[in-house]
Amino acid sequence: MIKTIRKMGNSQGLIFDQALCELTGLKVGDQVNVVVREGGTVMLTPIRRQASPETVSGTIRQTVADYANTLKKLA
């Protein structure tokens, strides 16, 4: 995919069209890590936020509570 760097105010930027956003899973407001490699290669890596241990534990507790009868039958 070829993109053109465009002037945006006093800066330059790339426009991520809808197709590129769908392919990458990126959306407005997402952060990316930018790494410039030898030879000028630019690599963008999405920063994916992980759920906190408290959130994960709460979700597990809620799931166990919601499916208690099913889990008892499976045990």
N, C-alpha and C positions, 0 to 999 in steps of 0.2 A: 504494500500500500504506500503510495507516494503522497506526502503532505507538503504544503508550502508554508514556510514561516511568514507570518503577516505582522504588520505593525499594529500594535494595540496601545493607544495612548503614547507614552514615552518608552514602552517596552515592545518586545516582539513575542509572538506566541504561536502555538499550533491550535487549530480547532479540531476537537474530537467530535466527529459527527455521530449520529445515533448508532450507525452500524458498528463503528469502532468501540463505542461505549458498551454495546451489547456483547461484543466479542471479548472485551476485557473485564466486564462486570463493573466498570467505573461509572460513577455518577457525580453530579455537581456537588462540590464540597468534600469529595474524597481527597485524601492526601497520598502523594507518591514520593518515593525516595528516588532521587536523581543521582546516577553515578556516571561519571565521564571516564571512559577507559582509554588506554593508550591508542593513539590513532584517531581520537575524536569520536569514538562510538559512544552514543548516549543510551543509557539503559534506565527505563522507568519501571519501578516496582511498586505496586499498590501496597499501602500500609493497611493491613487488616487488623482491626481491633479485636482482641480476644475478650470473651466474657470473663468477668471476675469470678473467683472461686465461690463467692457467696451467691452469685446469680446462678451458676451451674448447680450448686447444692440445692437452691430453692426450686429450680426447675425439676430436678430429680425427685425431690420430696413431693412436689405437686403431682408429678406423673405417677408416682407410686400410690398416692392418695386417690387419684382419679381412676386408676386401674387396679385397685386393691383386690376386688372380686376376681378379676381375670387372672391376676398374678397368683392368688391362692389356688385357683383351679389348675394352673400350670405347675405348681410346686409338687 
